[in-house]
Amino acid sequence: MLENLDKYQIILASNSPRRKELMSGLGVDYVVRTLPDVDESYPADLSGAEIPAYISREKADAYRAIMQPGELLITADTIVWLDGKVLGKPEGREGAVEMLRSLSGKSHQVFTGVCLTTTEWQKSFTAASDVEFDALSEEEIQYYVDKYQPMDKAGAYGVQEWIGYIGVKSISGSFYNIMGLPIQKLYKELKGL
Protein backbone atom coordinates (compact mmCIF):
# COMPACT_ATOMS: atom_id res chain seq x y z
CA MET A 1 0.00 0.00 0.00
CA LEU A 2 0.93 3.66 -0.39
CA GLU A 3 3.18 2.98 -3.38
CA ASN A 4 2.62 6.65 -4.29
CA LEU A 5 5.06 7.46 -1.46
CA ASP A 6 7.93 5.52 -3.07
CA LYS A 7 9.20 8.77 -4.62
CA TYR A 8 9.74 10.24 -1.14
CA GLN A 9 12.05 9.61 1.75
CA ILE A 10 9.60 9.83 4.66
CA ILE A 11 10.91 11.64 7.72
CA LEU A 12 9.07 11.52 11.04
CA ALA A 13 10.16 14.51 13.10
CA SER A 14 9.31 13.12 16.51
CA ASN A 15 10.95 11.42 19.47
CA SER A 16 7.61 10.02 20.61
CA PRO A 17 7.69 6.23 20.92
CA ARG A 18 3.92 6.21 20.34
CA ARG A 19 4.17 8.13 17.05
CA LYS A 20 6.96 5.79 15.91
CA GLU A 21 4.83 2.75 16.78
CA LEU A 22 1.83 4.13 14.88
CA MET A 23 3.92 5.07 11.81
CA SER A 24 5.48 1.59 11.80
CA GLY A 25 1.98 0.14 11.85
CA LEU A 26 1.29 1.77 8.47
CA GLY A 27 3.99 -0.38 6.88
CA VAL A 28 5.76 2.69 5.49
CA ASP A 29 9.54 2.99 5.49
CA TYR A 30 10.57 6.12 7.37
CA VAL A 31 13.47 7.60 9.28
CA VAL A 32 13.33 9.68 12.44
CA ARG A 33 14.99 13.08 12.42
CA THR A 34 14.73 15.47 15.33
CA LEU A 35 16.11 18.89 16.00
CA PRO A 36 16.93 20.10 19.51
CA ASP A 37 15.01 22.98 21.04
CA VAL A 38 12.24 23.50 18.48
CA ASP A 39 10.06 26.33 19.77
CA GLU A 40 6.60 25.07 20.78
CA SER A 41 5.17 28.40 21.91
CA TYR A 42 2.09 29.83 20.21
CA PRO A 43 0.20 33.14 20.06
CA ALA A 44 -2.10 33.71 23.04
CA ASP A 45 -5.14 34.35 20.81
CA LEU A 46 -5.19 30.76 19.51
CA SER A 47 -7.48 28.19 21.11
CA GLY A 48 -8.38 24.51 20.83
CA ALA A 49 -7.43 22.82 17.57
CA GLU A 50 -5.69 25.98 16.30
CA ILE A 51 -2.86 25.47 18.80
CA PRO A 52 -1.48 22.08 17.68
CA ALA A 53 -2.09 23.03 14.02
CA TYR A 54 0.10 26.11 14.52
CA ILE A 55 2.80 24.24 16.46
CA SER A 56 3.00 21.39 13.90
CA ARG A 57 3.59 23.99 11.14
CA GLU A 58 6.19 25.78 13.27
CA LYS A 59 7.98 22.45 13.84
CA ALA A 60 7.97 21.84 10.07
CA ASP A 61 9.31 25.32 9.37
CA ALA A 62 12.26 24.64 11.70
CA TYR A 63 13.31 21.80 9.34
CA ARG A 64 12.74 23.58 6.03
CA ALA A 65 16.29 24.95 5.71
CA ILE A 66 17.82 21.46 5.95
CA MET A 67 15.29 19.57 3.83
CA GLN A 68 16.33 18.00 0.54
CA PRO A 69 14.21 17.53 -2.59
CA GLY A 70 12.37 14.20 -2.40
CA GLU A 71 11.92 14.29 1.37
CA LEU A 72 8.46 14.24 2.94
CA LEU A 73 8.51 15.52 6.51
CA ILE A 74 5.77 14.65 9.00
CA THR A 75 5.46 16.82 12.10
CA ALA A 76 2.73 16.65 14.73
CA ASP A 77 1.65 18.18 18.00
CA THR A 78 -1.01 16.99 20.44
CA ILE A 79 -2.76 18.88 23.23
CA VAL A 80 -5.39 18.06 25.80
CA TRP A 81 -8.08 20.78 25.98
CA LEU A 82 -10.05 21.03 29.23
CA ASP A 83 -12.43 23.84 30.16
CA GLY A 84 -10.90 26.24 27.63
CA LYS A 85 -7.30 25.59 28.72
CA VAL A 86 -4.38 23.59 27.35
CA LEU A 87 -3.00 20.75 29.41
CA GLY A 88 0.43 20.17 27.92
CA LYS A 89 3.18 17.98 29.33
CA PRO A 90 3.22 18.24 33.12
CA GLU A 91 6.07 19.78 35.03
CA GLY A 92 7.14 17.09 37.45
CA ARG A 93 5.22 14.64 39.57
CA GLU A 94 2.94 17.15 41.30
CA GLY A 95 2.03 18.73 37.96
CA ALA A 96 0.98 15.30 36.65
CA VAL A 97 -1.08 14.59 39.79
CA GLU A 98 -2.84 17.97 39.49
CA MET A 99 -3.65 17.40 35.80
CA LEU A 100 -5.17 14.00 36.50
CA ARG A 101 -7.21 15.44 39.36
CA SER A 102 -8.57 18.08 36.97
CA LEU A 103 -9.46 15.43 34.34
CA SER A 104 -11.15 13.11 36.87
CA GLY A 105 -14.88 12.74 36.28
CA LYS A 106 -14.89 15.17 33.32
CA SER A 107 -14.88 15.20 29.55
CA HIS A 108 -12.08 16.82 27.57
CA GLN A 109 -10.86 17.01 24.00
CA VAL A 110 -7.61 15.87 22.46
CA PHE A 111 -6.46 17.78 19.39
CA THR A 112 -3.57 16.76 17.14
CA GLY A 113 -2.20 18.93 14.37
CA VAL A 114 -0.23 17.19 11.62
CA CYS A 115 1.83 18.91 8.96
CA LEU A 116 3.16 17.27 5.77
CA THR A 117 6.01 19.21 4.18
CA THR A 118 8.26 18.88 1.14
CA THR A 119 10.59 21.45 -0.38
CA GLU A 120 7.75 22.34 -2.80
CA TRP A 121 4.58 22.30 -0.69
CA GLN A 122 3.05 22.05 2.75
CA LYS A 123 -0.30 20.60 3.84
CA SER A 124 -1.72 20.38 7.35
CA PHE A 125 -4.80 19.00 9.09
CA THR A 126 -6.13 18.45 12.58
CA ALA A 127 -8.05 15.70 14.33
CA ALA A 128 -10.24 15.90 17.42
CA SER A 129 -11.32 13.23 19.90
CA ASP A 130 -13.60 13.58 22.90
CA VAL A 131 -12.62 11.64 26.03
CA GLU A 132 -14.71 11.14 29.15
CA PHE A 133 -12.92 10.13 32.33
CA ASP A 134 -14.57 8.31 35.21
CA ALA A 135 -13.93 9.71 38.68
CA LEU A 136 -10.39 8.71 39.71
CA SER A 137 -9.46 8.11 43.32
CA GLU A 138 -6.44 9.81 44.81
CA GLU A 139 -4.89 6.37 45.23
CA GLU A 140 -5.38 5.57 41.52
CA ILE A 141 -3.87 8.89 40.46
CA GLN A 142 -0.81 8.49 42.72
CA TYR A 143 -0.33 4.86 41.61
CA TYR A 144 -0.46 5.78 37.92
CA VAL A 145 1.90 8.76 38.20
CA ASP A 146 4.44 6.82 40.28
CA LYS A 147 4.36 3.65 38.18
CA TYR A 148 4.04 5.11 34.65
CA GLN A 149 5.82 8.50 34.97
CA PRO A 150 3.58 10.27 32.40
CA MET A 151 5.62 13.48 32.32
CA ASP A 152 6.23 13.19 28.56
CA LYS A 153 2.52 13.09 27.71
CA ALA A 154 0.03 15.88 27.09
CA GLY A 155 -2.52 15.88 29.91
CA ALA A 156 -0.26 13.57 31.97
CA TYR A 157 -1.80 10.37 30.65
CA GLY A 158 -1.40 7.71 28.01
CA VAL A 159 -4.77 6.32 26.92
CA GLN A 160 -3.04 3.04 25.99
CA GLU A 161 -1.73 2.61 29.56
CA TRP A 162 -3.28 1.49 32.86
CA ILE A 163 -5.04 4.82 33.44
CA GLY A 164 -6.82 4.41 30.11
CA TYR A 165 -7.91 0.90 31.03
CA ILE A 166 -9.46 1.91 34.34
CA GLY A 167 -10.33 5.56 33.82
CA VAL A 168 -11.59 6.21 30.30
CA LYS A 169 -15.38 5.82 30.23
CA SER A 170 -15.90 6.76 26.60
CA ILE A 171 -14.18 8.04 23.49
CA SER A 172 -15.70 9.75 20.48
CA GLY A 173 -13.24 10.05 17.62
CA SER A 174 -9.90 8.41 16.91
CA PHE A 175 -8.28 6.41 19.71
CA TYR A 176 -4.92 6.78 17.94
CA ASN A 177 -5.33 10.56 17.89
CA ILE A 178 -5.37 10.40 21.69
CA MET A 179 -2.11 8.40 21.52
CA GLY A 180 -0.60 11.29 19.53
CA LEU A 181 -1.12 10.60 15.81
CA PRO A 182 -4.48 10.31 14.02
CA ILE A 183 -3.13 7.49 11.89
CA GLN A 184 -6.30 6.76 9.88
CA LYS A 185 -6.58 10.42 8.85
CA LEU A 186 -2.84 10.52 8.11
CA TYR A 187 -3.19 7.40 5.93
CA LYS A 188 -5.98 9.07 3.93
CA GLU A 189 -3.91 12.23 3.48
CA LEU A 190 -0.83 10.25 2.39
CA LYS A 191 -2.92 8.12 0.03
CA GLY A 192 -4.18 11.28 -1.65
CA LEU A 193 -0.75 12.75 -2.38
C-alpha positions as CSV (number, residue, x, y, z in Angstrom):
1,M,0.0,0.0,0.0
2,L,0.9,3.7,-0.4
3,E,3.2,3.0,-3.4
4,N,2.6,6.7,-4.3
5,L,5.1,7.5,-1.5
6,D,7.9,5.5,-3.1
7,K,9.2,8.8,-4.6
8,Y,9.7,10.2,-1.1
9,Q,12.0,9.6,1.7
10,I,9.6,9.8,4.7
11,I,10.9,11.6,7.7
12,L,9.1,11.5,11.0
13,A,10.2,14.5,13.1
14,S,9.3,13.1,16.5
15,N,10.9,11.4,19.5
16,S,7.6,10.0,20.6
17,P,7.7,6.2,20.9
18,R,3.9,6.2,20.3
19,R,4.2,8.1,17.1
20,K,7.0,5.8,15.9
21,E,4.8,2.8,16.8
22,L,1.8,4.1,14.9
23,M,3.9,5.1,11.8
24,S,5.5,1.6,11.8
25,G,2.0,0.1,11.8
26,L,1.3,1.8,8.5
27,G,4.0,-0.4,6.9
28,V,5.8,2.7,5.5
29,D,9.5,3.0,5.5
30,Y,10.6,6.1,7.4
31,V,13.5,7.6,9.3
32,V,13.3,9.7,12.4
33,R,15.0,13.1,12.4
34,T,14.7,15.5,15.3
35,L,16.1,18.9,16.0
36,P,16.9,20.1,19.5
37,D,15.0,23.0,21.0
38,V,12.2,23.5,18.5
39,D,10.1,26.3,19.8
40,E,6.6,25.1,20.8
41,S,5.2,28.4,21.9
42,Y,2.1,29.8,20.2
43,P,0.2,33.1,20.1
44,A,-2.1,33.7,23.0
45,D,-5.1,34.4,20.8
46,L,-5.2,30.8,19.5
47,S,-7.5,28.2,21.1
48,G,-8.4,24.5,20.8
49,A,-7.4,22.8,17.6
50,E,-5.7,26.0,16.3
51,I,-2.9,25.5,18.8
52,P,-1.5,22.1,17.7
53,A,-2.1,23.0,14.0
54,Y,0.1,26.1,14.5
55,I,2.8,24.2,16.5
56,S,3.0,21.4,13.9
57,R,3.6,24.0,11.1
58,E,6.2,25.8,13.3
59,K,8.0,22.5,13.8
60,A,8.0,21.8,10.1
61,D,9.3,25.3,9.4
62,A,12.3,24.6,11.7
63,Y,13.3,21.8,9.3
64,R,12.7,23.6,6.0
65,A,16.3,25.0,5.7
66,I,17.8,21.5,6.0
67,M,15.3,19.6,3.8
68,Q,16.3,18.0,0.5
69,P,14.2,17.5,-2.6
70,G,12.4,14.2,-2.4
71,E,11.9,14.3,1.4
72,L,8.5,14.2,2.9
73,L,8.5,15.5,6.5
74,I,5.8,14.6,9.0
75,T,5.5,16.8,12.1
76,A,2.7,16.7,14.7
77,D,1.6,18.2,18.0
78,T,-1.0,17.0,20.4
79,I,-2.8,18.9,23.2
80,V,-5.4,18.1,25.8
81,W,-8.1,20.8,26.0
82,L,-10.1,21.0,29.2
83,D,-12.4,23.8,30.2
84,G,-10.9,26.2,27.6
85,K,-7.3,25.6,28.7
86,V,-4.4,23.6,27.3
87,L,-3.0,20.8,29.4
88,G,0.4,20.2,27.9
89,K,3.2,18.0,29.3
90,P,3.2,18.2,33.1
91,E,6.1,19.8,35.0
92,G,7.1,17.1,37.5
93,R,5.2,14.6,39.6
94,E,2.9,17.2,41.3
95,G,2.0,18.7,38.0
96,A,1.0,15.3,36.7
97,V,-1.1,14.6,39.8
98,E,-2.8,18.0,39.5
99,M,-3.6,17.4,35.8
100,L,-5.2,14.0,36.5
101,R,-7.2,15.4,39.4
102,S,-8.6,18.1,37.0
103,L,-9.5,15.4,34.3
104,S,-11.1,13.1,36.9
105,G,-14.9,12.7,36.3
106,K,-14.9,15.2,33.3
107,S,-14.9,15.2,29.5
108,H,-12.1,16.8,27.6
109,Q,-10.9,17.0,24.0
110,V,-7.6,15.9,22.5
111,F,-6.5,17.8,19.4
112,T,-3.6,16.8,17.1
113,G,-2.2,18.9,14.4
114,V,-0.2,17.2,11.6
115,C,1.8,18.9,9.0
116,L,3.2,17.3,5.8
117,T,6.0,19.2,4.2
118,T,8.3,18.9,1.1
119,T,10.6,21.4,-0.4
120,E,7.7,22.3,-2.8
121,W,4.6,22.3,-0.7
122,Q,3.1,22.1,2.8
123,K,-0.3,20.6,3.8
124,S,-1.7,20.4,7.3
125,F,-4.8,19.0,9.1
126,T,-6.1,18.4,12.6
127,A,-8.0,15.7,14.3
128,A,-10.2,15.9,17.4
129,S,-11.3,13.2,19.9
130,D,-13.6,13.6,22.9
131,V,-12.6,11.6,26.0
132,E,-14.7,11.1,29.1
133,F,-12.9,10.1,32.3
134,D,-14.6,8.3,35.2
135,A,-13.9,9.7,38.7
136,L,-10.4,8.7,39.7
137,S,-9.5,8.1,43.3
138,E,-6.4,9.8,44.8
139,E,-4.9,6.4,45.2
140,E,-5.4,5.6,41.5
141,I,-3.9,8.9,40.5
142,Q,-0.8,8.5,42.7
143,Y,-0.3,4.9,41.6
144,Y,-0.5,5.8,37.9
145,V,1.9,8.8,38.2
146,D,4.4,6.8,40.3
147,K,4.4,3.6,38.2
148,Y,4.0,5.1,34.7
149,Q,5.8,8.5,35.0
150,P,3.6,10.3,32.4
151,M,5.6,13.5,32.3
152,D,6.2,13.2,28.6
153,K,2.5,13.1,27.7
154,A,0.0,15.9,27.1
155,G,-2.5,15.9,29.9
156,A,-0.3,13.6,32.0
157,Y,-1.8,10.4,30.7
158,G,-1.4,7.7,28.0
159,V,-4.8,6.3,26.9
160,Q,-3.0,3.0,26.0
161,E,-1.7,2.6,29.6
162,W,-3.3,1.5,32.9
163,I,-5.0,4.8,33.4
164,G,-6.8,4.4,30.1
165,Y,-7.9,0.9,31.0
166,I,-9.5,1.9,34.3
167,G,-10.3,5.6,33.8
168,V,-11.6,6.2,30.3
169,K,-15.4,5.8,30.2
170,S,-15.9,6.8,26.6
171,I,-14.2,8.0,23.5
172,S,-15.7,9.7,20.5
173,G,-13.2,10.1,17.6
174,S,-9.9,8.4,16.9
175,F,-8.3,6.4,19.7
176,Y,-4.9,6.8,17.9
177,N,-5.3,10.6,17.9
178,I,-5.4,10.4,21.7
179,M,-2.1,8.4,21.5
180,G,-0.6,11.3,19.5
181,L,-1.1,10.6,15.8
182,P,-4.5,10.3,14.0
183,I,-3.1,7.5,11.9
184,Q,-6.3,6.8,9.9
185,K,-6.6,10.4,8.9
186,L,-2.8,10.5,8.1
187,Y,-3.2,7.4,5.9
188,K,-6.0,9.1,3.9
189,E,-3.9,12.2,3.5
190,L,-0.8,10.3,2.4
191,K,-2.9,8.1,0.0
192,G,-4.2,11.3,-1.6
193,L,-0.7,12.7,-2.4
